[in-house]
């Protein structure tokens, strides 16, 4: 999807596959068990 960046955060070893939605400043993560979590990217 346009504006999304996929970041491999070691989902192969039990971690999460991370997607950064730069348009919304939002993070979406999924793991191999099919769990999904979402949260806003924190601002400094």
MOPAC internal coordinates of N, CA, C and O (Angstrom, degrees):
PM7 1SCF
backbone

  N    0.0000 0     0.00 0     0.00 0    0    0    0
  C    1.4408 1     0.00 0     0.00 0    1    0    0
  C    1.5287 1   108.63 1     0.00 0    2    1    0
  O    1.2310 1   119.85 1   -38.46 1    3    2    1
  N    1.3037 1   117.89 1   141.54 1    3    2    1
  C    1.4611 1   120.25 1   178.82 1    5    3    2
  C    1.5332 1   111.57 1   -61.88 1    6    5    3
  O    1.2310 1   120.80 1   -44.62 1    7    6    5
  N    1.3181 1   116.07 1   135.38 1    7    6    5
  C    1.4606 1   120.42 1   178.72 1    9    7    6
  C    1.5140 1   114.20 1    85.86 1   10    9    7
  O    1.2310 1   120.34 1  -174.91 1   11   10    9
  N    1.3462 1   116.96 1     5.09 1   11   10    9
  C    1.4620 1   120.52 1   178.65 1   13   11   10
  C    1.5281 1   109.08 1  -108.78 1   14   13   11
  O    1.2310 1   120.76 1   -38.90 1   15   14   13
  N    1.3274 1   116.15 1   141.10 1   15   14   13
  C    1.4554 1   122.53 1   177.30 1   17   15   14
  C    1.5171 1   107.62 1  -121.49 1   18   17   15
  O    1.2310 1   120.28 1   -55.69 1   19   18   17
  N    1.3240 1   117.06 1   124.31 1   19   18   17
  C    1.4643 1   121.55 1   178.94 1   21   19   18
  C    1.5210 1   108.69 1   -92.21 1   22   21   19
  O    1.2310 1   120.53 1   -50.32 1   23   22   21
  N    1.3424 1   116.60 1   129.68 1   23   22   21
  C    1.4568 1   122.41 1  -178.65 1   25   23   22
  C    1.5270 1   107.51 1  -123.68 1   26   25   23
  O    1.2310 1   120.15 1   -62.08 1   27   26   25
  N    1.3347 1   117.31 1   117.92 1   27   26   25
  C    1.4594 1   121.15 1   179.23 1   29   27   26
  C    1.5225 1   108.18 1   -81.34 1   30   29   27
  O    1.2310 1   120.89 1   -72.70 1   31   30   29
  N    1.3202 1   115.90 1   107.30 1   31   30   29
  C    1.4680 1   121.07 1  -179.20 1   33   31   30
  C    1.5217 1   109.93 1  -107.26 1   34   33   31
  O    1.2310 1   121.08 1  -131.74 1   35   34   33
  N    1.3446 1   115.55 1    48.26 1   35   34   33
  C    1.4610 1   125.31 1   173.16 1   37   35   34
  C    1.5288 1   114.08 1    65.47 1   38   37   35
  O    1.2310 1   120.21 1  -136.24 1   39   38   37
  N    1.3289 1   117.21 1    43.76 1   39   38   37
  C    1.4636 1   119.43 1   178.46 1   41   39   38
  C    1.5263 1   110.96 1   -65.95 1   42   41   39
  O    1.2310 1   119.96 1   158.18 1   43   42   41
  N    1.3252 1   117.68 1   -21.82 1   43   42   41
  C    1.4709 1   121.99 1   177.97 1   45   43   42
  C    1.5320 1   111.38 1   -60.82 1   46   45   43
  O    1.2310 1   120.29 1   149.78 1   47   46   45
  N    1.3212 1   117.05 1   -30.22 1   47   46   45
  C    1.4723 1   121.78 1  -176.81 1   49   47   46
  C    1.5170 1   112.00 1  -111.75 1   50   49   47
  O    1.2310 1   120.67 1  -147.54 1   51   50   49
  N    1.3275 1   116.32 1    32.46 1   51   50   49
  C    1.4596 1   119.51 1   176.48 1   53   51   50
  C    1.5136 1   114.58 1    94.49 1   54   53   51
  O    1.2310 1   119.80 1  -178.46 1   55   54   53
  N    1.3200 1   117.99 1     1.54 1   55   54   53
  C    1.4643 1   121.37 1   178.55 1   57   55   54
  C    1.5164 1   110.92 1   -84.51 1   58   57   55
  O    1.2310 1   120.92 1    20.30 1   59   58   57
  N    1.3057 1   115.84 1  -159.70 1   59   58   57
  C    1.4629 1   122.63 1  -177.03 1   61   59   58
  C    1.5156 1   110.22 1  -120.86 1   62   61   59
  O    1.2310 1   120.40 1   -35.87 1   63   62   61
  N    1.3328 1   116.85 1   144.13 1   63   62   61
  C    1.4537 1   122.27 1   169.61 1   65   63   62
  C    1.5156 1   105.94 1   -86.90 1   66   65   63
  O    1.2310 1   120.25 1   -54.22 1   67   66   65
  N    1.3121 1   117.12 1   125.78 1   67   66   65
  C    1.4598 1   122.08 1  -172.28 1   69   67   66
  C    1.5208 1   111.20 1  -111.88 1   70   69   67
  O    1.2310 1   120.97 1   -44.35 1   71   70   69
  N    1.3156 1   115.75 1   135.65 1   71   70   69
  C    1.4567 1   122.37 1   175.58 1   73   71   70
  C    1.5286 1   107.75 1  -121.71 1   74   73   71
  O    1.2310 1   120.83 1   -53.41 1   75   74   73
  N    1.3073 1   116.01 1   126.59 1   75   74   73
  C    1.4605 1   121.52 1   177.18 1   77   75   74
  C    1.5201 1   108.33 1  -101.95 1   78   77   75
  O    1.2310 1   120.40 1   -62.10 1   79   78   77
  N    1.3165 1   116.85 1   117.90 1   79   78   77
  C    1.4636 1   122.63 1   175.44 1   81   79   78
  C    1.5224 1   106.39 1   -91.90 1   82   81   79
  O    1.2310 1   120.89 1   -82.43 1   83   82   81
  N    1.3405 1   115.91 1    97.57 1   83   82   81
  C    1.4660 1   120.13 1  -174.50 1   85   83   82
  C    1.5256 1   112.78 1   -69.93 1   86   85   83
  O    1.2310 1   120.06 1   156.42 1   87   86   85
  N    1.3193 1   117.49 1   -23.58 1   87   86   85
  C    1.4675 1   120.13 1   178.97 1   89   87   86
  C    1.5237 1   111.09 1   -69.78 1   90   89   87
  O    1.2310 1   120.47 1   144.00 1   91   90   89
  N    1.3408 1   116.70 1   -36.00 1   91   90   89
  C    1.4694 1   120.91 1  -178.64 1   93   91   90
  C    1.5240 1   112.82 1  -103.28 1   94   93   91
  O    1.2310 1   120.01 1   175.64 1   95   94   93
  N    1.3655 1   117.58 1    -4.36 1   95   94   93
  C    1.4589 1   121.88 1  -175.77 1   97   95   94
  C    1.5251 1   110.13 1    55.55 1   98   97   95
  O    1.2310 1   121.58 1  -127.98 1   99   98   97
  N    1.3455 1   114.57 1    52.02 1   99   98   97
  C    1.4594 1   123.12 1  -170.10 1  101   99   98
  C    1.5322 1   109.04 1  -134.39 1  102  101   99
  O    1.2310 1   120.25 1   -33.10 1  103  102  101
  N    1.3277 1   117.13 1   146.90 1  103  102  101
  C    1.4622 1   122.65 1   179.35 1  105  103  102
  C    1.5249 1   109.26 1  -115.23 1  106  105  103
  O    1.2310 1   120.89 1   -44.29 1  107  106  105
  N    1.3338 1   115.90 1   135.71 1  107  106  105
  C    1.4583 1   122.68 1   175.25 1  109  107  106
  C    1.5284 1   106.39 1  -124.91 1  110  109  107
  O    1.2310 1   120.29 1   -48.06 1  111  110  109
  N    1.3379 1   117.06 1   131.94 1  111  110  109
  C    1.4516 1   120.80 1  -179.70 1  113  111  110
  C    1.5294 1   110.00 1  -128.60 1  114  113  111
  O    1.2310 1   121.03 1   -31.16 1  115  114  113
  N    1.3437 1   115.64 1   148.84 1  115  114  113
  C    1.4568 1   121.81 1   176.14 1  117  115  114
  C    1.5302 1   108.54 1  -140.50 1  118  117  115
  O    1.2310 1   120.98 1   -31.15 1  119  118  117
  N    1.3200 1   115.74 1   148.85 1  119  118  117
  C    1.4662 1   119.01 1   176.60 1  121  119  118
  C    1.5276 1   109.99 1  -119.62 1  122  121  119
  O    1.2310 1   120.59 1    -2.04 1  123  122  121
  N    1.3129 1   116.47 1   177.96 1  123  122  121
  C    1.4615 1   120.88 1  -176.35 1  125  123  122
  C    1.5235 1   112.36 1   -69.80 1  126  125  123
  O    1.2310 1   119.46 1   162.96 1  127  126  125
  N    1.3104 1   118.63 1   -17.04 1  127  126  125
  C    1.4658 1   122.07 1   177.44 1  129  127  126
  C    1.5248 1   111.37 1   -82.13 1  130  129  127
  O    1.2310 1   120.34 1   176.67 1  131  130  129
  N    1.3315 1   116.95 1    -3.33 1  131  130  129
  C    1.4579 1   120.84 1   179.67 1  133  131  130
  C    1.5129 1   114.42 1    88.76 1  134  133  131
  O    1.2310 1   120.23 1  -173.33 1  135  134  133
  N    1.3228 1   117.16 1     6.67 1  135  134  133
  C    1.4625 1   120.63 1   177.85 1  137  135  134
  C    1.5287 1   109.30 1   -77.47 1  138  137  135
  O    1.2310 1   120.94 1   -38.05 1  139  138  137
  N    1.3204 1   115.80 1   141.95 1  139  138  137
  C    1.4638 1   121.66 1   179.27 1  141  139  138
  C    1.5204 1   108.34 1  -128.31 1  142  141  139
  O    1.2310 1   121.04 1   -41.26 1  143  142  141
  N    1.3223 1   115.62 1   138.74 1  143  142  141
  C    1.4679 1   119.69 1   174.64 1  145  143  142
  C    1.5179 1   108.14 1  -138.08 1  146  145  143
  O    1.2310 1   121.00 1   -30.41 1  147  146  145
  N    1.3218 1   115.70 1   149.59 1  147  146  145
  C    1.4640 1   122.55 1  -178.28 1  149  147  146
  C    1.5214 1   109.51 1  -135.38 1  150  149  147
  O    1.2310 1   121.02 1   -32.90 1  151  150  149
  N    1.3222 1   115.66 1   147.10 1  151  150  149
  C    1.4594 1   119.66 1   175.45 1  153  151  150
  C    1.5221 1   109.72 1  -162.26 1  154  153  151
  O    1.2310 1   120.36 1   -25.18 1  155  154  153
  N    1.3366 1   116.91 1   154.82 1  155  154  153
  C    1.4638 1   119.94 1   177.13 1  157  155  154
  C    1.5289 1   109.86 1   -71.59 1  158  157  155
  O    1.2310 1   120.97 1   -33.26 1  159  158  157
  N    1.3152 1   115.74 1   146.74 1  159  158  157
  C    1.4530 1   120.42 1   175.41 1  161  159  158
  C    1.5189 1   108.25 1   -74.53 1  162  161  159
  O    1.2310 1   120.74 1   -53.20 1  163  162  161
  N    1.3043 1   116.19 1   126.80 1  163  162  161
  C    1.4731 1   120.88 1  -176.77 1  165  163  162
  C    1.5240 1   110.46 1   -67.63 1  166  165  163
  O    1.2310 1   121.34 1   -38.99 1  167  166  165
  N    1.3091 1   115.05 1   141.01 1  167  166  165
  C    1.4637 1   120.98 1   175.55 1  169  167  166
  C    1.5112 1   109.18 1   -97.05 1  170  169  167
  O    1.2310 1   121.27 1   -35.02 1  171  170  169
  N    1.3295 1   115.18 1   144.98 1  171  170  169
  C    1.4772 1   119.40 1   177.69 1  173  171  170
  C    1.4894 1   110.25 1   -95.56 1  174  173  171
  O    1.2310 1   120.10 1   180.00 1  175  174  173

